[in-house]
């Protein structure tokens, strides 16, 4: 083949590759600004990837064990009490870090010290200014000061709160493509609903806390301001509640999510160092997708913790569905699924510890697990392990991989995590909280 022919072929292949990548990113026009953001995101992936994931699992379990010591007394104090009038309810290791402080409103950034799992160390806008959302409107091309969209396109770190309860209806994707942001909905009732969802793309160090995200749907795209000095051109969005794309150090905590257009939460395309915790999920088909394509092997470095969530009524599947990577599923309460709870393809590692799996009725599939696009001869080598899980109403988890896989991932060094019998209590307050200033939350 002549050099000119080879060059032409290479250019066509590269162009085709870039077009495919662009479509996957919902970006219609890749300019220099976005190429730079993507390059930085891949560098962040390398920096955030933990070569010893067992150390992160062990770190979570050590915190869980410490909080277990006070669990019985917490249970007694919670008996017959409700969240707004009773004593502090913080029976799990993340919530114990901040919820018993009656001055949480004055010391909001204390939350930034509380992430566990692969997202630990995520501080969001802790080192930045405070920004208060006063206006629920949304202008995608010229966001007004006081709106949420104006806040998330700022280059500087910000800790974002809300002056009063509101419903924000994004006209197009609410794009978070800048670093070091916290969206903190404590003390009010904030809904992101009846429009597009939230997309975290090529960003680092993001906390989203105490929001209600629901009834989102696909939007047509077009020109959307995504930085202080940049307007991007987007293709049609999927309608995910939250999409994490090419981003690192992300913590999603105390969210209530239901009825979104595609997934409730997708984590895809070389995202890592993510923790999803204390959330309440209901009324949805495809709940979580980790890794969007079986041929995108950068997701081998995807590391996600799913902890202390309640998977509730009206759910069907993908809690989560994983491709590649390492997922620690720990102390979650699964009370409803129709098809399956945990699934995957492309040899992901899934360590399930201390979860409660309850097959909700005789109509549902009793098996927790589902492998796709692989014969048993292939998936029998995938490391899917269950330790300390509680199974009720006939639920069962089909393990695979090495019987010593748990030791490979540090179980022989761990202080015991909380057993599945404790999980309904640990997840009692999953979802958005009704925090009142001057009282423990």
C-alpha positions in Angstrom: 0.0 0.0 0.0 1.4 3.4 -1.0 2.2 5.9 1.8 -0.5 8.3 0.5 -3.1 5.5 0.6 -2.1 4.5 4.1 -2.3 8.1 5.2 -5.7 8.5 3.6 -6.9 5.3 5.3 -5.5 6.4 8.6 -7.2 9.8 8.4 -10.6 8.2 7.5 -10.2 5.7 10.4 -9.3 8.5 12.8 -12.2 10.6 11.6 -14.6 7.7 12.0 -13.3 7.1 15.5 -13.7 10.7 16.5 -17.2 10.8 15.1 -18.2 7.7 17.1 -16.6 9.1 20.2 -18.4 12.4 19.6 -21.8 10.7 19.2 -21.2 8.8 22.4 -20.5 12.0 24.3 -23.6 13.8 23.0 -21.2 16.4 21.5 -22.1 17.5 18.0 -18.9 19.6 17.5 -15.6 18.7 19.1 -13.6 21.9 19.3 -10.2 22.6 20.9 -11.8 23.5 24.3 -13.6 20.1 24.5 -10.5 18.2 23.2 -8.5 19.8 26.0 -11.2 18.9 28.6 -11.2 15.3 27.4 -7.4 15.1 27.5 -7.4 16.4 31.1 -10.2 13.9 32.0 -8.0 11.0 30.8 -5.1 12.3 32.9 -7.5 12.5 35.8 -8.4 8.9 35.2 -4.8 7.8 35.5 -4.4 9.8 38.7 -7.6 8.7 40.4 -7.3 5.0 39.5 -6.4 3.0 42.6 -4.0 0.1 41.8 -5.0 -1.6 45.0 -8.8 -1.5 45.2 -8.7 -3.9 48.2 -7.3 -1.0 50.3 -10.3 1.1 49.5 -12.7 -1.7 50.4 -10.8 -2.2 53.6 -11.0 1.5 54.4 -14.8 1.4 54.1 -15.1 -1.7 56.3 -13.0 -0.2 59.0 -15.3 2.8 59.2 -18.3 0.5 59.1 -17.0 -1.5 62.0 -16.4 1.6 64.1 -20.0 2.8 63.6 -21.3 -0.7 64.4 -20.2 -0.3 68.0 -22.9 2.2 68.7 -25.6 0.7 66.5 -27.7 -0.9 69.3 -27.9 2.2 71.3 -28.8 4.2 68.2 -31.6 1.7 67.4 -33.0 2.2 70.9 -32.9 6.0 70.6 -34.5 5.9 67.2 -37.4 3.8 68.4 -40.7 5.6 67.9 -39.0 8.8 66.8 -39.2 10.7 63.5 -36.4 12.5 61.7 -37.5 16.1 62.5 -38.4 15.7 66.2 -36.3 12.8 67.6 -32.7 12.4 68.6 -30.0 12.2 66.0 -30.5 9.4 63.5 -27.1 8.5 62.0 -26.6 4.8 62.1 -24.2 4.4 59.2 -20.6 5.4 58.9 -21.1 8.2 56.3 -24.0 9.9 58.1 -22.2 9.7 61.5 -19.6 12.0 60.0 -21.9 15.1 59.9 -25.6 14.5 60.6 -25.5 14.8 64.4 -24.1 18.3 64.3 -26.9 20.8 64.9 -24.8 23.5 63.3 -24.6 21.7 60.0 -26.0 24.8 58.2 -23.2 27.0 59.4 -20.6 24.3 58.8 -21.9 22.8 55.5 -18.4 22.1 54.2 -17.9 19.5 57.0 -19.7 17.2 54.6 -16.7 17.3 52.3 -14.7 15.2 54.8 -17.3 12.4 54.8 -17.1 10.4 51.5 -16.1 6.8 51.8 -15.3 4.1 49.2 -13.7 4.9 45.9 -15.0 8.5 46.0 -13.3 9.2 49.3 -11.3 12.4 49.1 -13.9 14.1 47.0 -14.3 17.6 48.4 -16.3 19.4 45.8 -16.3 23.1 46.4 -15.0 23.0 49.9 -12.2 25.4 49.1 -14.4 27.8 47.1 -16.9 30.6 47.7 -20.5 30.0 48.7 -23.0 30.5 46.0 -26.8 30.7 46.7 -29.3 29.7 44.0 -32.2 32.2 44.2 -33.8 31.7 40.7 -35.2 28.4 39.4 -35.3 29.6 35.8 -33.0 28.1 33.1 -31.4 29.9 30.2 -29.1 27.5 28.3 -27.3 30.2 26.2 -27.0 33.1 28.7 -27.5 31.7 32.3 -28.5 34.4 34.8 -26.6 35.0 38.0 -28.5 33.3 40.8 -29.5 30.3 38.7 -28.0 26.8 39.1 -26.7 26.7 35.5 -24.8 29.9 36.0 -23.1 28.3 39.1 -22.0 25.1 37.4 -20.3 26.8 34.4 -18.0 28.9 36.6 -14.3 27.9 36.5 -13.7 28.6 40.2 -14.6 26.1 43.0 -18.1 26.8 44.4 -20.2 25.4 47.3 -23.8 25.8 45.9 -26.8 26.0 48.1 -30.5 27.1 47.6 -32.3 30.1 49.2 -35.6 28.3 49.3 -37.4 25.2 48.0 -37.8 25.1 44.2 -38.3 22.9 41.1 -35.7 23.4 38.5 -36.7 22.3 35.0 -33.6 22.3 32.7 -34.4 23.1 29.1 -31.4 21.0 28.0 -28.8 18.9 29.9 -27.6 20.6 33.0 -23.9 20.3 32.1 -21.3 20.2 34.8 -18.0 20.4 32.8 -16.0 22.4 35.4 -14.2 21.0 38.4 -14.6 21.5 42.2 -18.4 21.9 42.6 -20.8 20.9 45.4 -24.5 21.1 44.9 -26.0 21.0 48.4 -29.7 20.8 48.8 -29.9 20.5 52.6 -32.5 22.6 54.4 -34.9 23.0 51.5 -36.7 20.7 49.0 -35.0 21.0 45.6 -36.3 19.0 42.6 -34.7 18.7 39.2 -37.6 17.5 37.2 -39.8 17.6 34.1 -37.0 18.4 31.8 -33.4 17.3 31.0 -31.2 15.6 33.6 -27.7 16.3 34.9 -24.6 15.5 33.0 -21.2 15.5 34.7 -18.7 15.4 31.8 -14.9 15.7 31.7 -15.1 17.0 35.3 -13.3 16.3 38.5 -14.2 16.6 42.2 -18.0 16.9 42.2 -20.5 16.4 45.0 -24.2 16.2 44.5 -26.1 16.0 47.7 -29.7 16.0 49.0 -31.7 16.5 45.7 -34.8 15.0 44.3 -34.2 14.1 40.6 -37.1 12.6 38.7 -39.3 12.7 35.6 -36.4 13.7 33.3 -36.6 13.0 29.6 -34.5 13.2 26.4 -34.0 16.7 25.0 -33.0 17.7 21.5 -29.7 19.3 22.2 -28.3 22.3 20.3 -26.1 25.1 21.6 -25.6 25.1 25.4 -23.2 27.2 27.5 -21.0 24.8 29.4 -18.2 27.1 30.6 -17.6 30.7 31.4 -16.4 31.4 27.9 -17.6 28.4 25.9 -20.8 27.3 24.2 -20.9 23.7 23.1 -23.1 22.1 20.5 -24.9 18.9 21.8 -26.8 16.1 20.2 -29.9 14.7 21.7 -29.6 13.6 25.3 -30.7 10.2 26.7 -32.8 11.5 29.6 -30.6 10.0 32.3 -31.2 11.4 35.8 -27.5 11.8 36.2 -24.9 10.8 33.6 -21.2 10.7 34.7 -19.1 10.7 31.6 -15.3 10.8 31.6 -15.2 12.2 35.1 -13.4 11.3 38.3 -13.8 11.9 42.1 -17.6 12.1 42.1 -19.8 11.6 45.2 -23.6 11.2 44.8 -25.2 11.1 48.3 -28.7 11.3 49.7 -30.6 11.6 46.4 -34.2 10.5 45.8 -34.5 9.4 42.1 -37.3 7.9 40.1 -39.0 7.9 36.7 -36.1 9.2 34.5 -36.0 8.9 30.7 -33.2 6.3 30.4 -31.1 5.4 33.5 -31.3 6.9 36.9 -27.5 7.0 37.1 -25.0 6.1 34.3 -21.3 6.1 35.0 -19.5 5.6 31.7 -16.5 6.3 29.4 -13.4 6.2 31.7 -15.0 7.5 34.8 -13.6 6.4 38.1 -13.3 7.2 41.9 -17.1 7.3 42.3 -19.2 6.7 45.4 -23.0 6.4 45.2 -24.4 6.4 48.8 -27.5 6.9 50.9 -29.8 7.2 47.9 -33.4 6.0 47.4 -34.3 4.6 44.0 -37.9 3.7 43.0 -40.2 3.3 40.0 -37.7 2.7 37.2 -36.6 0.1 34.7 -32.9 0.5 34.0 -31.5 1.8 37.3 -27.7 2.1 37.0 -25.3 1.4 34.1 -21.6 1.3 34.8 -19.7 1.1 31.4 -21.7 1.7 28.2 -19.8 -0.4 25.7 -18.3 -3.9 25.7 -15.4 -2.6 23.4 -14.4 0.4 25.6 -11.7 -1.1 27.6 -10.6 2.1 29.3 -13.4 1.2 31.7 -11.1 -1.5 33.1 -10.0 1.4 35.4 -13.5 2.2 36.5 -13.9 1.8 40.3 -17.2 2.5 42.0 -18.6 2.1 45.5 -22.4 1.5 45.8 -23.2 1.8 49.5 -26.1 2.2 51.9 -28.7 2.8 49.3 -32.3 1.5 49.3 -33.5 0.0 46.0 -37.2 0.2 46.5 -40.6 -0.2 44.9 -41.2 -0.5 41.2 -37.6 -1.3 40.1 -36.9 -3.8 37.3 -33.1 -4.3 36.7 -29.6 -2.9 36.6 -28.8 -2.2 40.3 -26.2 -1.9 38.8 -25.3 -3.5 35.4 -21.5 -3.4 35.1 -18.9 -3.7 32.3 -15.3 -4.0 33.2 -13.9 -2.4 36.3 -14.3 -3.0 40.0 -17.6 -2.4 41.8 -18.0 -2.7 45.6 -21.7 -3.2 46.5 -22.0 -2.9 50.2 -24.8 -2.6 52.8 -27.6 -1.8 50.3 -31.2 -2.8 50.9 -32.7 -4.5 47.8 -36.4 -4.8 48.5 -37.7 -4.9 44.9 -36.6 -6.1 41.5 -38.4 -7.8 38.7 -35.7 -9.2 36.4 -32.5 -9.1 38.4 -30.6 -6.8 40.8 -26.9 -7.1 39.7 -25.8 -7.8 36.2 -22.9 -7.4 33.9 -20.7 -8.3 30.9 -17.1 -8.0 29.9 -15.7 -9.6 33.1 -16.3 -6.9 35.8 -15.3 -7.6 39.3 -18.2 -7.3 41.7 -17.8 -7.7 45.5 -21.1 -7.9 47.3 -20.9 -7.5 51.1 -23.5 -7.1 53.8 -26.4 -6.4 51.5 -30.0 -7.5 52.1 -31.6 -9.1 49.0 -35.3 -9.7 49.2 -37.2 -11.2 46.3 -40.4 -9.2 46.7 -42.9 -11.7 45.3 -43.4 -15.0 43.6 -43.6 -13.0 40.3 -40.0 -11.9 40.3 -36.9 -13.7 39.3 -35.3 -14.9 42.5 -31.8 -14.8 41.2 -30.0 -11.6 42.2 -27.4 -11.9 39.4 -27.4 -12.0 35.6 -24.5 -12.4 33.2 -24.8 -11.2 29.6 -23.1 -12.1 26.3 -20.9 -14.9 27.8 -21.2 -18.6 28.2 -20.9 -20.2 31.6 -17.4 -21.5 30.6 -16.5 -17.8 30.3 -18.3 -16.1 33.2 -17.3 -18.8 35.6 -14.0 -17.0 35.8 -15.4 -13.6 36.6 -15.0 -12.6 40.2 -18.5 -12.1 41.6 -18.4 -12.8 45.3 -21.0 -12.6 48.1 -20.0 -12.2 51.7 -22.2 -11.5 54.7 -25.3 -10.9 52.5 -28.8 -11.7 53.8 -31.2 -13.4 51.4 -34.9 -13.5 52.0 -38.0 -14.7 50.2 -36.0 -17.1 48.1 -33.4 -14.7 46.7 -30.0 -16.2 45.8 -26.7 -14.9 44.4 -24.8 -17.1 41.9 -21.1 -16.6 42.7 -18.2 -17.1 40.2 -14.5 -16.8 40.0 -12.0 -17.9 42.5 -13.2 -19.1 45.9 -10.3 -17.1 47.3 -11.2 -13.9 45.4 -12.3 -12.2 48.6 -8.8 -12.7 50.1 -7.3 -11.3 46.9 -9.4 -8.2 47.4 -8.4 -7.8 51.0 -11.1 -9.6 53.0 -8.4 -11.4 55.0 -7.2 -8.0 56.3 -10.6 -6.4 56.9 -12.3 -5.5 60.1 -15.8 -7.0 59.7 -18.2 -4.9 57.7 -21.8 -4.7 58.9 -23.8 -7.9 58.2 -26.8 -7.9 56.0 -29.2 -8.2 59.0 -28.3 -4.6 59.9 -28.7 -3.2 56.5 -32.5 -2.1 56.7 -31.5 0.0 59.7 -28.4 1.4 58.0 -30.5 2.6 55.0 -33.5 3.8 57.0 -32.9 7.4 56.0 -31.8 6.8 52.4 -32.9 9.5 50.0 -33.2 13.2 50.3 -33.3 14.4 53.9 -35.6 17.0 55.5 -32.9 18.9 57.4 -34.0 21.7 59.8 -31.5 24.5 60.7 -30.4 24.4 64.3 -31.2 20.7 64.7 -29.2 17.5 63.9 -30.3 16.5 60.4 
